[in-house]
Amino acid sequence: MRRGLTGVMAVLGAVAAVASAGSVSAAHRAPGSVLFEESFTRATADSRLIGYGAACLTGARRGGPVQEAANHPLGGCHPDPAGPVPPTGAAPHGYLQLTDAHDEETGAVMFDTPIPAANGVRVTFEQWQYGNTTRTAADGISFFLTDGARRLTTPGAFGGSLGYAQKSPDGRADGQIIPGVDGGYLGIGLDVLGNYFGDGERRGNGCARRSPAGTRWPAPVPGPNVVTARGPGDGIEGYCFLAATTGDRANGGRWSSTLPGSLNGDLREMPAGVSARRAETLLEPVKRVVRVSVPPGSGAEATVDIDFRNGKGFQRVLRFHVPRPLPDTVKFGFAASTGPFTDVHLIRELTVRTIR
């Protein structure tokens, strides 16, 4: 992101304000003011970001083995990558890598500092989902907002819950439920496989409104290539289905997707010894740019726009009413996972702004 000196100073001022007084009122912020910004292209990232599991920076030199279910500062990626990952030690051409294409891998990044939300929140980021080493790509990436008054140090359940919602791994009514993220407000699932859309595995436990895909488990994946929004939740209750980019239900139980493009990009190989600049060029066509907007106030209508890099720019893919107003402050995170099916999951160029 290139800006003139005036723009840089404005960004630095806004970020410094959040760092020193994360819960400060946003009443005097101009529309479009930057609240947080991180490119993830360097060897280091903002120190307030908490890494979890496989999350790492490809701009840094390789680090140690993956420590599943463990928090850590963002650093180098583990030494035995799978799939066509970008090269490491690549600053200033790096990425936030949530997972490579190993099976059963999880990664998350959380920002445990309150951001003022009185003027709404608009979040824009680049995402990559590509390079599956199995016959099907999976699982997906989530972006989520949580109540800024709560701690955000651990993601929710992975797999079909994408690090936001709760999950009972065997789907049994009497089975143990893995909690969702603490103080969850909104979870947007960029769901290549499609399970986040469904309420199988007891997602949405305790909700009056259930996903139209139903609660059966095990069951066929409800619908691949779907963006789904889930609402507030805490522990093992809530994270209710709000809306999804689905059309009609086809024979066999699968739902069609209304997305005008694919969340998953077609890149299966990265040349041996590829340079950071060349990898960047190869990854450019499989990039998708996502924008999530949540205005303040009762009855606010949240939206998700995606640029599929097909020459049409941002396209509105989802709109829905949030079940309750934004908290005074919010925190945010990203999560991704693989299972028996895999993908590489990358994030870059994150910007959080006010709306009003």
Number of C-alpha atoms within 10 A of each C-alpha: 5 6 9 7 9 8 12 12 12 13 18 14 14 18 18 14 16 17 16 10 14 20 19 16 15 19 11 8 18 13 12 15 19 23 27 21 19 16 20 26 21 19 22 19 20 14 9 13 19 21 26 26 22 29 34 33 32 31 28 24 17 19 14 11 13 19 15 13 14 13 19 16 17 24 21 24 28 20 13 11 15 17 19 21 24 28 27 24 19 21 19 17 22 28 31 27 28 27 31 32 26 22 19 15 24 28 31 32 30 23 24 22 23 24 29 26 27 24 25 25 27 24 22 20 20 19 24 25 31 29 25 28 19 14 9 13 25 33 34 35 30 25 25 28 27 29 22 26 16 16 16 24 19 22 26 22 24 29 24 31 34 34 31 36 37 30 29 22 19 15 19 15 11 8 13 13 22 19 21 29 29 22 20 29 28 27 30 24 30 26 27 24 24 25 28 36 33 26 25 28 27 26 34 29 23 14 14 9 10 17 20 16 18 13 18 14 17 12 13 12 19 24 25 24 23 28 27 24 29 28 23 26 27 18 17 23 19 22 28 25 24 22 19 24 20 22 12 11 15 10 7 8 14 17 22 17 20 16 20 14 16 16 25 27 21 13 17 14 14 17 11 8 8 12 15 20 15 14 20 16 10 16 18 12 15 18 22 23 21 20 20 20 20 24 22 23 15 12 13 17 15 20 19 23 18 24 20 23 15 11 7 9 12 17 16 14 17 20 18 16 15 24 17 14 17 26 19 20 24 27 26 25 25 25 30 36 34 29 18 15 19 30 35 31 30 27 24 20 17 18 17 22 24 24 21 17
